[in-house]
Amino acid sequence: MNEIEEKVISRLHNLVQENQISNKCLVQIIELAGNYLNLQTISDYAKSNKLSYNGVKNHRDVVELFNKKFVIDND
């Protein structure tokens, strides 16, 4: 991460620790980030792009969040 990204993460962390951000706001931030990343489960991504599950799992940018695997496709 670059310096600006580290500052954003640090600021968000501090705001959460100081109870200045509500759960509703945090959910909105997660939704916004998910939309920018075009996050989809492997299964949903495979279905929407007519690809096999294993093909997606092995050849796409897959990350694990909240014990679930998601594809990032924001190109």
C-alpha positions as a Python dict, from the first residue, in 0.01 Angstrom:
ca = {
    (1, 'M'): (0, 0, 0),
    (2, 'N'): (111, 354, -59),
    (3, 'E'): (124, 629, 203),
    (4, 'I'): (-221, 769, 124),
    (5, 'E'): (-381, 425, 145),
    (6, 'E'): (-214, 362, 481),
    (7, 'K'): (-344, 697, 610),
    (8, 'V'): (-700, 614, 498),
    (9, 'I'): (-688, 275, 671),
    (10, 'S'): (-539, 428, 986),
    (11, 'R'): (-801, 705, 994),
    (12, 'L'): (-1085, 457, 949),
    (13, 'H'): (-939, 237, 1221),
    (14, 'N'): (-919, 533, 1460),
    (15, 'L'): (-1276, 643, 1385),
    (16, 'V'): (-1406, 292, 1452),
    (17, 'Q'): (-1208, 263, 1776),
    (18, 'E'): (-1346, 599, 1891),
    (19, 'N'): (-1703, 489, 1810),
    (20, 'Q'): (-1743, 775, 1563),
    (21, 'I'): (-1867, 548, 1285),
    (22, 'S'): (-2187, 345, 1316),
    (23, 'N'): (-2237, -12, 1205),
    (24, 'K'): (-2470, 121, 936),
    (25, 'C'): (-2188, 337, 801),
    (26, 'L'): (-1943, 46, 808),
    (27, 'V'): (-2189, -166, 610),
    (28, 'Q'): (-2219, 117, 356),
    (29, 'I'): (-1838, 130, 325),
    (30, 'I'): (-1824, -248, 268),
    (31, 'E'): (-2100, -227, 5),
    (32, 'L'): (-1926, 62, -171),
    (33, 'A'): (-1593, -123, -176),
    (34, 'G'): (-1765, -439, -300),
    (35, 'N'): (-1926, -244, -583),
    (36, 'Y'): (-1597, -84, -686),
    (37, 'L'): (-1425, -423, -679),
    (38, 'N'): (-1718, -589, -855),
    (39, 'L'): (-1704, -863, -590),
    (40, 'Q'): (-1895, -1180, -666),
    (41, 'T'): (-1881, -1526, -521),
    (42, 'I'): (-1700, -1774, -743),
    (43, 'S'): (-2030, -1946, -820),
    (44, 'D'): (-2211, -1623, -913),
    (45, 'Y'): (-1918, -1503, -1124),
    (46, 'A'): (-1901, -1836, -1309),
    (47, 'K'): (-2276, -1831, -1380),
    (48, 'S'): (-2285, -1467, -1495),
    (49, 'N'): (-1984, -1516, -1725),
    (50, 'K'): (-2075, -1868, -1845),
    (51, 'L'): (-1754, -2017, -1708),
    (52, 'S'): (-1684, -2326, -1502),
    (53, 'Y'): (-1647, -2295, -1128),
    (54, 'N'): (-1300, -2455, -1136),
    (55, 'G'): (-1192, -2235, -1425),
    (56, 'V'): (-1285, -1924, -1229),
    (57, 'K'): (-1131, -2057, -908),
    (58, 'N'): (-799, -2131, -1079),
    (59, 'H'): (-771, -1842, -1325),
    (60, 'R'): (-929, -1535, -1168),
    (61, 'D'): (-833, -1300, -886),
    (62, 'V'): (-991, -1479, -589),
    (63, 'V'): (-976, -1345, -234),
    (64, 'E'): (-1117, -1478, 90),
    (65, 'L'): (-1330, -1242, 300),
    (66, 'F'): (-1542, -1341, 597),
    (67, 'N'): (-1455, -1710, 533),
    (68, 'K'): (-1604, -1690, 181),
    (69, 'K'): (-1421, -1676, -151),
    (70, 'F'): (-1490, -1390, -389),
    (71, 'V'): (-1372, -1293, -735),
    (72, 'I'): (-1242, -940, -791),
    (73, 'D'): (-1317, -825, -1144),
    (74, 'N'): (-1287, -447, -1166),
    (75, 'D'): (-1080, -408, -1482),
}
